[in-house]
Amino acid sequence: MDKTQYTNLAKAWEFTEEHARELEPDTIADARATADQAGQLQGPAAQARLLGLLVQLTGASSVIAVGTGSLVETLQLMHALNGAGQLTAVDSSAQGIMLIRKAFTALQDVTDTSLRAVNAPTSVFLPRLNAHDYDLIVVAGDPENYASTFAQASRLLREHGAIVFTDVLALASEQGGVLNAADRSDKTVAMRELIATVEQDEGFTSTLTPDGTGMLIAVKQ
């Protein structure tokens, strides 16, 4: 591609993000503002909407969200469950869990989706969950969330269940993230290792996309 095409891609990202912000329900827009004010800066709105669509495309009724500091994405998952099913939110951050519980309390009168919100490291909590009970897992947040969750994914997911890793390009890194081969920061190194591990796993079919800040989507075979 030439320089003009790359410029157009950047403009397309900006356009779709602004469009997704305009479509956010008031409850999610308010949650975004609350989280940002609390220092939990939220990810792209377009990415959150895509995650909600994946819930509907997979027919998911049981979803795990790892890293609930991503409040907007977690709420989009909840909305996509259409008032049914169960959302399990796992975060080692007490603040993240507090935000999702508060947001869920405000929605209790309009949804029958059940919430299980747990303040614990993924490496400790996920092994306790029943095998083959989940349709979709979404992972965000700290670098250690990713590998520890994928280690449990094959056991937790039903056949053809999916796991989605957000922010796999680690663009928040001051050194440029995965896009910069010289970047050796913790998140960037972890994401490079994750991409290689998932793509080499014969139990999953995967694809890496530039949506949001980079998404790696893998489907269990």
Residue pairs with C-beta under 8 A, 6 or more apart in sequence:
1 9
13 210
16 46
17 44
17 45
17 46
19 46
20 44
20 45
20 46
20 48
20 49
21 29
21 45
23 45
23 49
24 32
24 45
24 72
25 79
27 75
27 103
27 106
27 107
28 48
28 72
28 75
28 76
28 79
31 71
31 72
31 75
31 99
31 103
32 42
32 45
32 71
32 72
34 71
34 99
34 103
35 41
35 42
35 69
35 71
35 72
35 99
36 42
38 95
38 99
40 69
40 71
40 95
40 96
40 99
42 70
42 71
42 72
42 73
43 70
43 72
43 73
43 140
43 166
43 167
43 212
43 213
44 212
44 213
45 72
46 211
46 212
47 73
47 166
47 211
47 212
47 213
47 215
48 72
48 73
48 75
48 76
49 76
50 211
50 212
50 215
51 73
51 76
51 77
51 80
51 138
51 164
51 166
52 76
52 77
52 79
52 80
53 80
54 60
54 80
54 136
54 162
54 164
54 217
55 63
55 77
55 80
55 81
55 136
56 80
58 135
58 136
58 160
58 161
58 162
59 135
60 80
60 81
60 85
60 135
60 136
60 161
61 81
61 84
61 85
61 86
61 135
62 85
62 86
62 88
62 133
62 134
62 135
62 136
63 77
63 81
63 85
63 86
63 87
63 88
63 134
63 135
63 136
63 137
63 138
64 87
64 88
64 89
64 90
64 126
64 129
64 134
64 136
64 137
64 138
64 156
65 73
65 74
65 77
65 87
65 88
65 89
65 90
65 137
65 138
65 140
66 90
66 91
66 122
66 126
66 137
66 138
66 139
66 140
66 141
66 145
66 149
67 90
67 91
67 96
67 139
67 140
67 141
67 142
67 145
68 74
68 89
68 90
68 91
68 93
68 96
68 97
68 99
68 100
68 117
69 91
69 93
69 95
69 96
69 99
69 140
69 141
70 140
70 141
70 166
71 96
71 99
71 100
71 103
73 138
73 140
73 166
74 87
74 89
74 100
75 100
75 103
77 87
77 136
77 138
78 87
78 104
78 107
78 111
78 113
78 115
81 87
81 111
81 113
83 110
83 111
83 112
83 113
84 112
84 113
85 113
85 114
86 113
86 114
86 115
86 116
87 113
87 114
87 115
87 116
88 116
88 117
88 118
88 129
88 134
89 97
89 100
89 115
89 116
89 117
89 118
90 118
90 120
90 122
90 125
90 126
91 97
91 100
91 117
91 118
91 119
91 141
92 119
92 120
92 121
92 122
92 142
92 145
93 119
93 141
94 119
96 141
97 117
97 118
97 119
100 115
100 117
101 115
101 117
104 115
104 117
118 125
121 144
121 148
122 144
122 145
122 148
122 149
122 152
123 144
123 148
126 148
126 149
126 152
126 156
127 152
129 152
129 156
131 155
131 156
132 155
132 156
132 157
132 158
132 159
133 156
133 158
134 156
134 157
134 158
134 161
135 157
135 158
135 161
135 162
136 161
136 162
136 163
136 164
137 149
137 153
137 156
137 157
137 161
137 162
137 163
137 164
138 163
138 164
138 166
139 145
139 146
139 149
139 150
139 163
139 164
139 165
139 166
140 165
140 166
140 167
143 186
143 187
143 190
143 191
144 190
146 165
146 168
146 190
146 191
146 194
147 190
147 193
147 194
147 197
149 163
150 163
150 165
150 194
150 197
150 198
153 163
153 204
153 218
153 220
154 203
154 204
154 220
157 163
157 220
158 220
159 220
159 221
160 219
160 220
160 221
161 219
161 220
162 217
162 218
162 219
162 220
163 204
163 217
163 218
163 220
164 215
164 216
164 217
164 218
165 194
165 198
165 215
165 216
165 217
165 218
166 212
166 213
166 214
166 215
167 191
167 212
167 213
167 214
168 178
168 191
168 194
168 195
168 208
168 213
168 214
168 215
168 216
169 177
169 178
169 179
169 191
169 210
169 213
169 214
170 177
170 178
170 183
170 185
170 187
170 188
170 190
170 191
170 213
170 214
171 177
171 179
171 213
171 214
172 187
172 213
173 180
173 183
173 185
173 187
173 188
174 185
175 182
175 183
175 184
175 185
175 188
176 183
177 183
177 185
177 187
177 188
177 191
177 214
178 188
178 191
178 192
178 195
178 214
180 188
191 214
194 216
195 208
195 216
198 204
198 206
198 216
198 218
199 206
199 208
201 218
202 221
203 220
203 221
204 218
204 219
204 220
204 221
205 218
205 219
205 221
206 216
206 217
206 218
206 219
207 216
207 217
208 214
208 215
208 216
209 215
209 216
209 217
